[in-house]
Amino acid sequence: MSKEQSPTGATYDAAFQGSRGAFSEMAAWELLSPTARLLPCVRLEEVFEAVTHRTAEYGVVPVENTLAGSIHLSFDLLYEHELFIVAETICHIEHAVVGAPGVRLDQVKKVLSHPVALAQCERFFRMHPEIQSVPEYDTAGAVEKVIKENLRDAAAIAGRRTAEIFGGDILADNIQDHPENYTRFLLVSRAPRPPASGAGRSKTTIVFKLANAPGALFRSLRPFAERGVDLTKIESRPIKGSPFEYLFYLDLVSGPGAAAVVEEAIQELARSSVSLRVLGTYPLSLNDK
């Protein structure tokens, strides 16, 4: 991996959570290029720190999965580090059980993987009640551990590419609960990068806090409904240090030339909110489901 610095001083093009072969690495290639200089990180927090401290120009972070739902830590870290969303991509996720060479599935007593991946494969564990699920920090990292330690009673759940990278055997393939298994990844940066004027459909993500009053959430959404702005996601997250108070995250989709309408609706919401921040406006993923 090249460590020549970018014009902005960053050593790497992007940081991602996981080992080589992780789905986040695949997303980074789609968002940037297959030749991008990537920094693997053990924890998701390290991805945000790498961008904040200019070690990496961008961070690649998963935010939601069509089977397991939202990845709450990503939302929390995005808010805490005051970074901006500049792009998104959606990756098709297919899981395999990978073991050390020569290991058979009937020898396996435990399967390691990221908690989100384990949640996407509940049917497999129902079919194999003798196998225990064990959380690990990363899908690919779990495969690396199983192979390097030559574990004979354990395997890992990850993408099949990890078997090629680390030299393992695929013991079971396509074990995800549903074939329509997709994860949305964001590309985050220290500075916003709005789409060019006249570009295609775009997505805007905002986070805001409301006063605790009857009808407050209903009124907060009215500016978008009245202007025909498509609201595709709403997520509430507790505010640390403020029990039972919440931040609301919204994803808004708009067509070409609608930036002014979206901005007008956001400004109206801002006037009735305790706080509001635009996390980014970026091109809508072409493979958005």
N, C-alpha and C positions, 0 to 999 in steps of 0.2 A: 504494500500500500504506500503510495507516494505521500510524503509529508511536506511537500512544498506549500508555502502559504498562499492563500488567495489574496486578491487585491485588497480585501477588507481586513486581512490579518488572520483569518481563520485557518487553522491547520487542515481541517477536514471540510468536505462539502456538506456532510450531514452526519448527525448522530442518530442511532436507533437503539432500542432496547432488545437485547438478545445476542445470540451467537451467530456465526455464519450459517446461512440456511434458514434463519427465522423469517416468518412472513413479513416482518417489518423491513427486513433487508430487501425482499422482493418489492415491497411498496416503495422503498427508496429508489430502486432502479426505475420503477415506472414514473415516479415523480421527477426524477433528475435524469440519470442516464446509467447504462450498465458500467460505465467507466468512472462513475462518481467515487470520490475518496470517502469511505464510510468509517465511522467510529462506533464499534459495538460497545454497548453499556450494559452493566449488570442490572441496574435499577432504572425505572422510568424517570425518577428524579434526576439521575445523572444526565439524561438526554437534555432536559431543560437547563440544567446547570452548564452543560457544554455550550449551548447556544447563548445563554446569558453572559458567560465569561469569554465568548468569542473563540472558543476552541473549535467549534463547528459553525458553519454559516447557517445551517438549518437543523431542525429536529424533525424526525418522522415519528408520529405517535398515533396509536390506535384509539378511536373514540367510541365506536359502537360496532356491535356484531348482530346480524339478523337473527341469531338463535339465542345468544347469551345476553343481549341487551347492551346498555351503555357501560363504558369503562370509566367509572366515576373518578378514579385517580387522575386521569388525563384532564378532565374538566377542572378539577381542583388545582392542578399544577399550572394549567394554562392561565388561570386567573391569578394565582400567586406570583408567577414570574413575569407577568405583564408583557407577554409575547403576542405576536400577531399571526393569524392564519393567512397563508398566501396561496395555498393550493390544497386539493384533496384528490384522493383516488380510492377506488373500491376494488378490493381483491377477492377473488373466489378462493375459499378456504377448503382444502381437502386434507383430511387427516389420515395418517397411517400409524400402525403400531410398529415401532422399529426396535430391534433387539441386537445384541452382540452376535457376531458370526457364529452360526451353529446352534443358537438357542431356538427352541420350539415354543409355540404359544402355550402348550400345555405345561411347560415348566415355569411359566411366569406367575408370580405371586403378587407383584405390585407393578403399577404403571405410573411413571413420572411424567408430569407436564405442567404447563402454565394453568392456573385455575380456570381461566376462560376456556382454554382448549378442553379441559376435563369436563366442563359444563356442557360443551357442545357434543360430547360423546357419551351421554348418560345411557343410551340404549345399549352400547357395548358393555358397560359395567353391569347392566341388568341381565344381559345374556351370559356374563361371566362373573357371577357373584363371588367366586373364590379369589378374584383379583381385586386388590386394594388400590384406590387412586391416591397418589401422593403428589401434593403441589410442589412445583419447582418455579424458579423465577422466569423460565423461558422454555419454549418448546424445543428449539434447536439445542439449547444448553442442556436440556434433559437427555437428549440423544447423545450428545458429546460425553456426558457423565457415564451413561450406560456403556458406551463403547470403550472409553478410556479405562474405566475400572473393570471392564470385562465381566459385568454382572450377569450371572447365570439364572437368577430368579427374578429379574426385573427387565422391564422394557420401557419405552417412552412413546408418547404420542406427539407427532410433529408432521410436517410435510414430507412427502416421500423423497424429496431432493436431499434431505439430511442423511438418508441412508447412503447416498452416493458420496457426499462430502466426508462423512466420518467412517465409512466402510462398514455399515451395519446391514442387517437383513430385514426385509419387510415381512412381518409376521401376519399382518392383516391390513387391508387397504380400504379406503373410503368408508371409514367407520363413523363419520359425523352423523348426527341424528337426522339431518335432512340435507339433500343435495343442494338446496338453495341456501348455502352458507357463505355469507359475505361479511367482510370486515371493512369498515371505512377508516382510512388513515388520513391524517392531516399533516401538512408541511408547515412548520411554524418558524418564524424568523423574528429578529429584533425590530424590524421595521415593516410597516404595511406595504403591500404591493397590489393596489387595486387593478382590476382588468382595464385594458385600453378602452377608450370610448368607442362605442359601436360594436364591441365584442359580443359574443353569444350570451346565453343565459348565465347568470351568476348567482352565487349564494352569499348572503351576509349573515354572520353570526354575532349576536349581541348578548350581553349579560347585564342584568339589572336587578335592583332591589326595590321592593314596594313597601309602603307603610302598611301595617297590619290593620286593615279596615275592610268591612263587608263590601264585596263587589270590586275590590281593587284589581284582582287579576283579570276579571271580565273587562273592566274599563281599559286595562293596559293593552289588550289585544284589539280593541275597537279601531284604533287608527289604521291598522293593517287591513282589517276586514272592509272598512269603508273605502279603501283605495284599491282593493283587489289584489293585495300583496299575498302571495302564497306562503303560508306558514307551514313548514314541513316537519318541525320538531320543537318540542318544548320539554325542558328538563329542569327540575328543581334540585338544588344542592344545599345542605345545611351550611350555615356560616360558622366557621370555627370561632369559638369564644363567645358566640351569641346563641344560646340554646333556643331552639324552635324558631329561629329566624332563617330565611332562605334567600338564596340567589336563584334567579330564573335565567336559563339559557334558551335563546330562540335561534332557529335557523330560518331564514327568509329567502325564497327563490324569486328572482325577477328576470324579465326578458330584456333584450337589447333596448337601450334608451330609457329604461325605467329607473335609473339611479336617482333622479331627482324626486320621484314619487316615494321611493323607499326612504330616502333621507328625510323627507317631509314627515313621514309617519314616525320615524325614529325620534325626530325632534319633538313631536307631539308627546310621545311616550316619555321622553326625558323630562319634560316639564311636570309630569305627574309622578315621577319616580324619585326615590331617595337617592339613588345613584344609577348610572348607566354607562357602559363602555362598549364600544364597537370592537370586537375581537378581530374582525377582518372581513373584507369583501374579496371574493376570489372566484375563478371560473368554476361553474358546476361541472363535476366529473362527467365525462362522456359515458361512463359505464354506471352512472347512478341508477340504482334499482328503484 
